[in-house]
Structures are given as C-alpha cells and as structure tokens.
C-alpha cells in the first residue's frame, strides 16, 4: 500500500472509536484529512457528532462535508480528539506541528478526555528528534527568542539549526499569527526537560512536544493495523 492508503486504514480504525453524540476534537494534516473524509460520509448517513477543529483548514473541510462544528469556547470539554503526528515514541510522546497547527492541536487535545493518534508505521520511532521540532514563537522579539532557545537547548546538550519556517517569499504564519522555528536537534534524550525549558522562554508560544497527552496510537503498515498503548 502507498502512504495514502496506510493513512486511510489508520483513519478507518480510529473511526470505530467515535461514538454517536460525541464532542470530538478534529486534527490537522494529511492523515487527519483522511479521517475527516470518512467522518463526513458517516455524518451524511445520520451519525451525530459535534466537532471542534484544530485549524482553519480543518474547519473548512468539515464544513464542506457537513460535519457540525463548535468552537472550543462553546464545547470546552471534549470526549475524544483524533489527530496525526510527525513522530510517536514508545511512551506515546509525540512531535507534532509539521502542518503548523500545533498550538490549537495541543489546546484541543488537552481539553479532551482521550487522544487517539493515527499514523503510518514510518512515524513510530525509538526516540523523538529525527523530525525537526516545531517551536511556535511571537514575531516580536524573534531574534531574542531564537537566542534564548539556543541557550536553553545548549544547557541540555542539544544543538542544531533553528530555521524560520517559510511560506513563499515570507515567514510561514500560523492561524494565531505566530511564526515557527524548526529545531533540528536530532535525538532528544529528555523530552520533558526540553519541554520545561522551552515553556520558560517568554517569546515561545508553544512547542511540538506532546508529552503524556496521547492515550492510544493506531498505526498502519503493509502488515496490517496495530494499536499501541503507552509503555511506561
């Protein structure tokens, strides 16, 4: 199967966890798009669900398919969030944000009783860090924030380029109006320590380390679909 077929298989399995009447956080990205397409088909058949989208792109796709939406203010407590990931480690810690929606994704996932991650086998890793870590930052004071991130990572013996994500001729801008620094640290031995260090930097809005948030991962490969629980 090609990459898209694997994503569809994972999304099909995840849909089985969605119950009628749920308040559902709906993720962003290529795998989430496949899930949304399948959810739209089910809603068209009379399935009842209310979605809270994690990005403007997700909201547009849901509305096109007739999936009822609410804001997180209107539905502040969610039953389940289903979203993709850029990396998944054995404890189900994640790197997310390749699609640029990490802030809203983390807010929505944190407001949910459970989070299911859907992915193909290539996203499963022994340790986080091969995928550059997205760090969402304020445009104001970008140079000072970049320097603070460099110093904080250096204290944790991490190094690598901090690249401002681009879109066309200018910086990529998130739905919240922020920029993203993609940090190529390589393997991250202590994700919790890095998370704490980044959270202490004033110009950092959020980062793509999702620690102790995912409760289940559904991973598709040519050999089939497997369900992963956190290994402590």
SVG drawing of the C-alpha trace seen along z (x, -y; Angstrom):
<svg xmlns="http://www.w3.org/2000/svg" viewBox="-30 -43 56 51">
<polyline fill="none" stroke="black" stroke-width="0.4" points="0.0,0.0 1.1,-3.5 1.3,-6.2 -2.2,-7.5 -3.7,-4.0 -2.0,-3.4 -3.4,-6.7 -6.9,-5.7 -6.5,-2.3 -5.5,-4.1 -8.3,-6.6 -10.9,-3.8 -9.8,-2.1 -9.9,-5.3 -13.5,-6.0 -14.6,-2.9 -13.7,-4.7 -16.1,-7.6 -19.5,-7.1 -22.7,-8.7 -23.2,-12.0 -19.5,-12.6 -17.9,-16.0 -14.8,-15.4 -11.6,-17.3 -10.6,-17.0 -6.9,-17.3 -4.9,-18.8 -2.7,-17.3 -2.7,-14.7 -3.8,-11.8 -6.4,-13.8 -7.8,-14.8 -8.5,-11.1 -10.2,-10.7 -12.4,-13.8 -13.4,-12.4 -14.6,-9.2 -16.3,-11.0 -18.1,-13.2 -19.5,-10.0 -20.8,-8.7 -22.4,-12.1 -24.1,-12.1 -25.7,-8.8 -27.1,-10.3 -24.3,-9.9 -24.5,-12.5 -21.2,-14.2 -20.0,-17.7 -16.5,-18.6 -14.0,-21.2 -11.4,-21.8 -7.8,-22.4 -7.2,-24.7 -8.9,-26.9 -8.1,-24.3 -9.8,-21.5 -12.8,-23.7 -13.2,-24.4 -13.0,-20.7 -15.5,-19.8 -18.0,-22.4 -17.7,-21.3 -18.7,-17.8 -21.5,-18.9 -19.8,-18.0 -21.3,-20.2 -18.8,-22.3 -18.5,-24.3 -15.7,-26.4 -13.8,-25.2 -15.5,-28.0 -18.8,-26.5 -17.7,-23.0 -14.8,-23.3 -14.8,-19.7 -14.3,-17.1 -14.8,-13.3 -12.0,-12.5 -9.5,-14.1 -8.2,-12.2 -5.1,-13.7 -2.0,-12.7 1.7,-13.0 5.1,-13.5 6.8,-11.2 5.5,-8.7 7.8,-7.2 7.1,-4.1 5.5,-6.2 3.2,-7.8 5.0,-11.1 4.8,-12.9 6.3,-15.5 3.6,-17.5 3.4,-20.7 4.7,-19.8 1.4,-21.2 1.8,-24.4 -1.3,-23.9 0.5,-22.7 -0.9,-25.4 -4.5,-24.7 -3.9,-21.0 -2.4,-20.9 -5.2,-23.1 -7.9,-20.9 -6.1,-17.6 -5.6,-18.9 -9.3,-19.6 -10.2,-16.0 -10.7,-13.0 -8.6,-11.0 -6.5,-11.4 -6.0,-8.9 -3.1,-9.3 -3.4,-8.0 -0.3,-7.4 1.5,-5.1 4.4,-3.0 7.1,-5.5 6.0,-7.8 6.9,-5.3 10.4,-5.9 12.5,-4.6 13.2,-8.2 12.0,-11.6 14.0,-14.1 14.8,-13.0 11.9,-15.2 12.7,-18.8 10.8,-20.1 8.4,-23.0 8.5,-25.8 5.8,-28.4 7.1,-31.9 6.0,-35.5 7.1,-37.6 8.0,-40.4 11.5,-39.8 12.2,-36.9 16.0,-37.3 15.9,-37.4 13.7,-34.3 15.9,-32.4 18.9,-33.2 17.1,-32.1 16.1,-28.8 19.7,-28.2 20.9,-28.8 18.3,-26.6 18.9,-23.7 22.7,-24.1 22.2,-23.6 20.6,-20.3 23.5,-19.4 21.3,-19.8 22.5,-21.6 21.4,-22.1 19.9,-24.6 16.9,-26.8 15.2,-27.5 12.4,-30.0 9.7,-28.3 9.0,-30.0 5.9,-30.3 6.5,-31.8 8.6,-35.0 8.0,-35.4 7.7,-33.6 5.1,-31.0 2.3,-32.4 0.1,-30.2 -3.6,-30.6 -2.8,-32.5 -0.5,-34.9 2.8,-33.5 6.0,-32.2 7.5,-28.7 11.2,-27.8 12.0,-24.3 14.7,-23.0 16.9,-20.2 18.2,-18.9 18.5,-15.3 17.6,-12.7 16.1,-14.3 17.2,-12.2 14.9,-14.1 11.8,-15.5 10.3,-16.6 13.3,-18.7 13.3,-20.3 9.6,-21.0 10.1,-22.7 13.0,-24.7 11.0,-25.9 8.0,-26.7 10.1,-29.1 11.0,-31.3 8.8,-34.4 8.7,-34.5 7.8,-30.9 4.1,-30.5 4.1,-26.6 6.2,-23.7 5.5,-20.5 6.4,-18.1 3.1,-16.4 4.0,-14.6 1.6,-12.4 -1.3,-13.6 -1.9,-10.7 -3.8,-7.7 -3.7,-5.4 -2.0,-5.2 -3.4,-3.5 -0.6,-2.6 -1.0,-1.2 1.6,0.8 1.6,3.2 1.3,5.9 -2.0,4.5 -3.1,2.1 -1.9,2.2 -3.0,0.4 -0.3,-1.0 -0.7,-1.9 1.9,-3.9 4.9,-1.9 5.9,-3.3"/>
</svg>
